[in-house]
Amino acid sequence: MALSSKNTMTRDAMMFLPAKVVEGLLVIACSSLYTHIFVEGAVTGFNLTNTTVQLIYLILAGWMANSATRYVGEEYRADSGRGLFSTVSTIYLGLCVIVAAGCGITAVVTGNTLYWGGALMFCSYTAFQVLNAALIQLGRVKASIFWSLTSASLKLAVAFVLVGGKSNYPSAFPAIFANTIADGVAAVGAVFALGLPAIVRLRCFSRPLLSRFLKYGVPLMGVSISVALLNQIDKYLVVGFYGDVLYAYYSTNNSIASGLFTMISVGILEIMWIWNDYLLPYLVLDRTNYLTIPIHIQYLKGSYGTVDLGTTMALILLSIIPVIVFYLTCQKHIIKGVAAGAVKG
């Protein structure tokens, strides 16, 4: 691997975590803004629609997303991803038709037009989730970061524009359209970042690849659906037992608190992991000029099994002191973040 490639990988890795923090803050800001510009009933309608779209995505498209992420690297090397992305595109179009038909029938039967909005959200959300995972897997981190932040920003800006800067807007559709447009724009950007217009052809749909997708992805569905239900079932219980108004407060406050504490805890744990990491620095750093403590400890081992124990123990002590101090300082936030992600109610 060339030095420039190493530097690029290191720079991209260092960009990813701060970018995800910024994206999380934008999502929290979006939730807060929606409570100011929409009435409680509209907030309930949007939050329930958004939660249901995510569940439907995991049930219907999760297997495809997991499989595409798993095989995109090797398929891209084989034929620039022509077979994989053509197969994924065909599956995606079929799922969109199924969801649109189901939502349309439900909307007609119940008289609730939010189901039409849910179908639109599903199509744009699924497209961006699958394509963004492919960008990351193929090492196009900058494009992934850019379009993720674009999507999060547009969810704020478009909703504000659609309501005309007003507050207490009675309908959830501006929020639904804002999320659909934001994810749709990001998905189109990811399409061009991956070069899909030049390679995707429906005639290139691969049955053998579909078979591999099913064998790999379907067994994983149980885990993802179970985790989603554990994390989301309380929202349906609250709206069922206590009504729309209380659910609007509960879902928004729960999302903001959960997101904030989760970001803090993940950031802390990520810093602790990076400090102790051996493999990634070993692969990407120029070891003639830079050595992290874990790498330097490994280099203290002699060619015949000899070890400079004094220096090794000193470096180990040096490496654990910052982690201990950091954890003791931030343990309150770590515990709150773990509790916010694991306990509902």
N, C-alpha and C positions, 0 to 999 in steps of 0.2 A: 504494500500500500504506500502510495506516495505521501510525502510530508504534507502537501497541500490538502490531500484527501483526509488525512488525520486531523488537520486543523479545522477543516469544514465539519467533520463529524463532531469534534469537541465543541465547536461554536454552536452547532445546531442543538446539541444536547443541553448546553447551558441556556439556550434561548427558550427551550420547550417549557420548563417549569415556570419561569416568570410569566410567560405568555398564558399558560393555563390559569395562573393566579389572576391575571388581568381579565381573562374570559369569565372566571367565576365571579369576580366583582361586578362585571357588566350584567351577568345573569341576576345577581342579587339586586342591582340597581333597577333592572327591568321589572322584577317582582314588586319592588317598592313603588315604582312609577305606576304600575297597573292599579295598585290600590288607591292611588290618588286620582286617576283619570276615569276609573270605571266604578259603577255602583257595586254593592256586594253581590247581587245576583249575576252580574256580568263577570265578576271575578270568579265566582263559583263555576259558571258555565265554561270559561276558558280553562281553569285549572283542571276540571274534570275531563274536558276534551283532551287536554295535553297529556294527562295521566293515562287516559284510555288509549291514546295513540301510541304511547310508549309501550304499553302492554301488548297491543296488537302487533306492534313491530317485533317484539320478542317472540311472540307466538308464531307469527306467519313468516317473518323475514330473518329472525335471529340465526337460524341454521344456515341461510345463504350468506349472511354477513360474516359469520365465523369461518365458514369454508372459504369464502373469497379471500379473507385476510390470511388464512393458512396457506393457500396455494398461489397467491398472486406473485410471490417472488420467483418461484420456479417456472411458472407459466409465462411470466414476463421475459425471462431469459430464453425460453423456448421459441416464442413467436411474437414477442413484444406485447403479450397479453391479449392478442386478437381472439383466441378461443375463449379465454376466461371472461373477458369483459363482454363479449357477444353473448355468452351463456348467461351471465349475470343480468345483462340488459333484458334478455328475453324473459327470465324469471321475474324480474322487477316489473315489467309491463303486465305480466299475468297477475301478479299480486295486486297491482294498482287497480286492475279491472275488477278483481274479486272484492276488494275493499270498497271501491266506489259503488258496486252493485249492492253490497250488503248495507252500506250506509244509506244509499238512496232508498232502498226498500224500507229500512227502519225509519227514515225521515218521513216517508209517506204514511206509514202506519201510525207513528206516534205524533206526527205533526210538528216535530222538533227539527228545525232547519239547521241546528248546530251539527247534526250528523254529516251534512254536506261539507261543512267547514272541516270536520274531522277527517274526511276523505282527502281533502286537499293537503292538510297538514301531514297525513301519513305519507303521501307521495313525495313531498319535498323533504321531510325528515328522513325517510328511509334512504333516499338517494344520497343525501349528504353524509349520513352515517357510514354507508358502505364505501363511498368514494374517499371520504376523509381517512378511513382506516387504511385504504389502499395507498394513499399518499404517504402516510406514516410508515407503512411497511416497506415501501419502495425508497425510503430515505429522503422524500421530498418534504422535509419538516417545515421549511420556510413557507411553502405553499399551504400546507396544512394550518400553520399558525395564522397566516394572513386571512384565509377564508373562514376560519373559526371565529376570529375576532371581528371580521366583517359581518358574519351572521349575527353574533351577539349584539353588535352595535346597531344593526338595522332593526332588530327586534325592538329596540328602544325608540329609534328615530321614526320608523314607519308608523308605529302605533300612535305616537304623538301627532304626526302629520295627519293621519286618518281621522282622528277625533277633532282636528282643528284647534289643538291646544286647549280644549275645554276640559272640565272636570265633571265627575258624576255622569259619565256617558252610560246610557242604559243597555247597550248591546255589547256582546262579547266578540262580535265579528271583526272589529278593527284589530283586536289582539290576535285573533286567529289568522287574519290576512297578513298581519305584520310578521308572524312566525313563518307562515307559508312563503311569503316573498323572501324573507331573510335566508331561510334554508334553501329556497330555490335558487337564489342568486349565488350562494356559496356552492351549491351543487353544480351549477353551470360553470363556475370558475374552476372547480375541481375537474370537471370533464375536459376542459381545455388544458389544464395543467398536466393531465395524464395523456393528452393527445388522443382522446377517444374518437373524435370525429373521423380520424384517418384510419382507424382499425376496427371499429365496431360495425359488424354486419350481421343481421339476424340469420342469414344463411350459414354463418359460421358457428351457430349453436351446436354444442357438443354434448351428445348423450352420455358418452363415457365420463366426461367431466361432471355432468349432472349426477351421475351415479356416485362418483367420488364425493361430491358435495353432500349428498344424502347420507352416505356412510359415515362421514366425518361430523357433519353438523347436527343431524337429528339427535344422536345420543347426548349432545351437550345442551339440548333445549330444556331438559328437565331442570338442570341446575339454574340456568338463567331465568326461567319462568318462576321457579320457587323463590329465588332471591328477590325478583321484582314484586311478587305477591306479598312477601314478608315486608317489603319496604313501602308498598302502596296500599295494602288492603285497609289500613286504618282510615284512609281518606274516604273510601266508599262507606265505611261504617259510620263515620262522623256525619256525612251528608245524609245517610239513611236515617239515622236516629235523631239528629239535632237540626237538620234543615240547612238551607242554602246560606243564610246569613252567618251562622256560626262557622260553617265550613269555610267560608271565604276568609275569615280571620285565621282559622286554624291552619289551613293549607298554606297561606302566604307566610305566616309567622314561622311555621314549621320548616318551610323551604329555606327561608332566609337564615334562621338559626342553624339548621342542619348544614347548609352550604358554607356558612362562615366558619363554624367550628371544624368541619371536615377539611376545609382548605388549610386552616391553621395546623391541624394535626398531621395532615399529609405533607405539608411543607416542612414541618419539624422532622418527621420521620425520614423524609427524602434527604434532608441535609445530613442527618446522622448516617444514612446509608451511603451517601456520596463520600463522606469523610472516610469511611472504612472500606470503600470499594477498591478492589484490586484489578479485576478483569478489564473494565473499560479503560482506566488510565493506562494499563499495560498495553492495550491494543492501539490507542490513539495518540499517546504522548511520544515526543521525541526523547527517548530515554538517555540519549547522550547529554542532554542539557537539563532534563526535568525528571525528578524521581519523587513520587509521593511516599509517605511513610510506609504503607503496606508493601510497596514495591521494594523500597530500600531494605526492609526487614528480610524479604526473600533473597535479596542479593547478598546478605550477610552469611548465607550458607555456603560453605566451601565446596570444592569439587569432590572431596572425599568424605563428605558428611560432617565436616567440622563446622562448628557454629561458635561465633563470638557471643557467648551468653551475656556478658556484661552489657555490651552495646545493644544487643537484641532486647533485653529486658528494659533498658533505658528508653528505647524507641517505643516499645509497647506501652510503657507508662506514659510517655509523652502523647501517644495516640489516644489513650482512653481518658485522660484528664479533661480535654475539651468536651468530649461526649457526655461525661458525667456532669460537668458543670452546666452544659447546655440543657440536659434533661432535667436536672434539679430546678433550673430556672423556669423551664417551660412545661413542667409536668402537669400543672393545672390545666393548660390548654390541651394537652394530649388527652387527658382523661375526659375532658368535656367533649372533645371531638369524637372520641371512640363511643362515648355514651350517646351523643346526638345521632350517630349513624347506626347504633345497634338497638336503641330503645325508642319505642313509639308511644305517643299518648301524652 
